[in-house]
């Protein structure tokens, strides 16, 4: 699930404009090439051109339908991290393009003796 969050400090300065907002990933995502983790925070910018290969947030206009997807060469959406792409029968639109990902630092425990 994606949840809109407010960021402050250096992270809050990352947005730089009124068209950028933040979404946090709640719940453990499915493992895939995106390497998403619970707690990841995404900076999303609305109103920018979408290109093949972009990571986007799509929705049907209702917050609970927000999902992450990778834009394919044919401009269809391929769901990532356990999120599904939009069903053909729904009118889905891009809410914004992911322009950054923030993650809490976790020390490498394999180095501890």
C-alpha positions in Angstrom: 0.0 0.0 0.0 1.2 3.5 -0.8 0.5 6.2 1.8 1.0 10.0 1.3 3.5 11.4 3.9 4.9 14.7 4.8 8.7 15.0 4.8 10.8 17.6 6.6 14.5 18.4 6.9 16.7 17.6 4.0 14.2 15.1 2.5 11.5 17.8 2.5 13.9 20.1 0.5 14.3 17.4 -2.1 11.0 18.2 -3.7 11.9 21.8 -4.7 8.5 22.5 -6.2 4.8 22.3 -5.5 4.2 19.4 -7.9 6.2 17.0 -5.9 4.8 14.9 -3.0 6.0 11.8 -1.1 4.5 8.3 -0.8 5.7 5.7 1.7 5.5 2.0 1.0 3.6 0.2 3.8 3.6 -3.6 4.0 6.3 -6.0 2.7 6.5 -5.8 -1.1 7.1 -8.9 -3.3 10.7 -9.3 -4.3 11.5 -8.4 -7.9 14.1 -6.4 -9.8 13.0 -3.1 -8.3 14.3 -4.2 -4.8 11.6 -2.3 -3.0 11.5 -2.5 0.8 8.8 -1.7 3.4 9.3 1.9 4.5 10.8 3.1 1.2 9.6 6.7 0.6 9.2 7.8 -3.0 9.3 11.4 -4.3 6.7 11.7 -6.9 6.3 14.6 -9.4 3.0 15.3 -11.1 2.6 16.9 -14.5 5.8 15.7 -16.1 6.1 13.7 -19.4 6.1 9.9 -18.9 8.6 7.9 -20.9 9.1 4.2 -21.4 11.2 2.9 -18.5 9.8 5.3 -16.0 8.6 4.2 -12.6 5.2 5.7 -12.0 2.3 5.8 -9.6 -1.0 5.0 -11.4 -4.4 5.3 -9.9 -8.1 5.6 -10.8 -8.6 8.9 -8.8 -9.1 7.1 -5.5 -6.1 7.0 -3.1 -6.5 3.3 -2.2 -6.0 2.4 -5.9 -2.5 3.9 -6.1 0.1 1.4 -7.3 3.7 1.4 -8.6 4.3 0.3 -12.2 7.1 0.5 -14.8 6.1 2.0 -18.1 6.7 -0.4 -21.0 7.8 0.4 -24.5 4.2 0.3 -25.7 3.3 2.6 -22.8 1.4 -0.1 -20.9 2.0 -0.4 -17.2 3.8 -3.4 -15.7 3.2 -3.7 -11.9 6.2 -3.9 -9.7 6.9 -5.0 -6.1 3.7 -7.0 -6.0 1.5 -4.2 -7.3 -0.6 -5.0 -10.3 -0.9 -3.0 -13.4 -4.3 -1.5 -14.1 -7.0 -3.8 -15.4 -8.1 -3.0 -18.9 -11.6 -2.2 -17.9 -10.6 0.6 -15.5 -9.7 4.1 -16.5 -6.3 4.5 -14.9 -4.1 7.5 -15.1 -0.6 8.4 -14.1 -0.6 10.3 -10.8 3.1 11.1 -11.1 6.6 9.9 -12.0 9.0 8.6 -9.3 11.9 11.1 -9.2 13.6 9.7 -6.1 13.6 7.0 -3.5 14.6 7.4 0.1 15.4 4.6 2.4 16.4 4.3 6.1 20.1 3.4 6.5 20.6 -0.1 7.7 24.1 -1.1 8.7 25.6 -4.2 7.2 25.2 -6.9 9.9 27.5 -9.3 8.1 30.5 -7.2 9.1 29.7 -7.4 12.8 31.9 -9.9 14.8 
